Amino acid sequence: MARPEVRELGQGRRLLDLDFRDTEGLVAAYLLPEADGWSLIETGPSTCREALLAGVDAAGVARDEIRHVFVTHIHLDHAGGVGALLEALPRATFYAHELGVPHLIDPTKLIASARRAWGAAADPLWGPILPVPAPRIVALRGGETFPLRGGELSVLATPGHAKHHLSYFDSAIRGMFTGDSAGVRLERSDHLRPAVPPPDLDLDLLFSSLEAMRRADPRLVLFSHFGPSPDGSRDLARYRGVVERWRDAALAAARENPDPSFVARRLAELDAVDLAQGPATDRESLVSGYELAARGFLRYFETRGLIGAAPP
Ligand SMILES: [Zn+2]
């Protein structure tokens, strides 16, 4: 594992690089100071547990000072590590959307869907997905606030990418932690990659969630994939258009051939020639692949009657 990267974001807020897939700049977590203790946003998967804890140590934060751990949603690259951190963060309470909490308490369905989506690669990629005892986890629905040093953390319900997605707004730095609700934007790249996976992708909700985040007027947008954007409010404004171009290309492709690999190839082709954006990078596929996006759109089109039944 590489030396943990900890980056100061202002007012004591810190970014931790979780070194997902032994690659820097893919999955981030954030440490936010409270009056007496720390909040953590995102845990990453349990394969990132050691990198996360090394980052906490390197940030000079005692593990038992972490009191609140917020996840944006329960997809494994964001919250797969929750259950594996219970002992290492003994005084932390964990928080997720109320629709996600039951699956963190009993991860049977999370494990089954990881195996379905990733096959034999699931275990080395995600590591163990351990249950969280109910007393350690609290359900959120949006609208809650938590005190931070210099401000407060507000919870926004931002469904679309998943129906249980939350974003978090830190008033002290006017920073919006978007999880996957505003797509993927890796550092040193101007390219936005849609994060549109199955099973509950909903584009109307996704677009209204983007509006809700814009209304908060963030000065900083902090992606889980990855880091603070140099022009985050512009990213929030342009993400809708990027998703709409992908949607249109995916629908045209699906009507020609509703095979996920075929649709995925069309999305990759579009990405290569989409001059409204900077160039795509291969690294984006490590956190948001074309095949997953194709499956997300196919299911979305199918459940809305826009195409015939897609293959399972
Ligand atoms: Zn993600």
Residues whose N, C-alpha, C, O or C-beta is under 5 A from the ligand:
A	BS01	ZN	D77 D180 V287
